[in-house]
Amino acid sequence: MIRKHFAGVVASTLALAVSAQAFAGTVTTDGSDIVIKTKGGLEVATTDKEFSFKLGGRLQADYSRFDGFYTKNGNTADAAYFRRAFLELSGVAYKDWKYAISYDFAHNAGNSDDGYFDEASISYTGFDPVKLRFGRFDPDFGLEKATSSKWITAIERNAAYEVADWVNGHENGLGAQASAVMGSMAYLSGSVSSKDVNDDDGDSVKQFNLRGVFAPMAESGNVLHMGVNYAYRDLSDAAVDGRIRPRLTVRGVSTNGGNSAGDNGNRATFGGFQAASGDFDDDSVWGAEFAWATGPFSAQAEYLTRKMKSARSTIEDVKSDGYYGQLAYTLTGESRGYKLDGAKFDSIKPENKQIGAWEIFYRYDHIKVEDDNVVVASPTREVGDTEADINTIGVNWYANEAVKVAANYVMTTTDGITNANGDDDGDAFVMRLQYVF
């Protein structure tokens, strides 16, 4: 009897499904007509552009092998992990209000206490050309950070950012930002953020960011981009992790989202220390950025310098700087996209759907840390400055607008610092398979 009843339910359900298909074709809304797009995610919008939402995301699966300085014992290790596994929801409400929510299932953004959000923000665009944004997001600092991780050229962003990682990281606080495109050739932004670090009274450390870009040429394949950046935070009466611990662009030495090198991954401290309340007065970073693109060729470079100013006579200032230069060329002739709103590079869209787009590049990175608080040498660090030079060559295959395959070979040398085996150089091979929807 049960089996007979179940068969009847199935038959009825199938009949309803067939009937729905037979009479489908009319969509009723409470306002303007809607448009549904499924290319690159699911997007639904009203024709008057008053309301919309888009469901998308990105999946970046990485594998790397590395040795020498990148491991504590110098032997070869590997890592296989999801660098990012984002589910993204964004849209517009009442025309002038925009929202964006991005959650990282790889757990490389945020933490278990505050949620693994890469972004959760609301923007107001009614004061054209000024746009206001509130919530959790990355503050503006630098060209390569402004460019989405989907469309940066190398697998990981440059090492210069690693000597001042707080300037463009959202951590887990909230912020407010004002930005504007001026005269079709300039972009300005300023923000204040309240971060996780507190002072002795429980008052959060405030971070201030300013970025200005002049781009008299600002279109795909025809870019001239020059910018300056500044970031500041007051550290008086606040205990802060002042260690400078770069991964030297090889994330697999220490990461979430899968398997890393674990205890043998060498994320060395180039300078700085875990500061107690009152050790430092403030922390400031200046930066400059440049880019030029013509047709399939692009060149870009950035420089930053950081100073953690001491608040005690017994402690020295900690200074660091870094820069990189990058050259890229698309063998199949496509140009890198560019957007003045945000002053950033965008995707390469393959013209040939059979072979996709092929891009090659070379990047040189240099970082230097000056910490005169180190007065006694250790087995892995000498007294004086520490430095690192990184050469990266790579190839990117944009199979289509959703799939990108990347391979990078990284060669690193260090000065003033080694791993436990005495290595002052290391090599890495990193691959990524990316799917964007």
Summary of the structure (lengths in Angstrom):
residues: 437
radius of gyration: 24.5
end to end distance: 46.7
largest distance: 88.7
contacts: 1480
relative contact order: 0.15
helix: 9%
strand: 53%
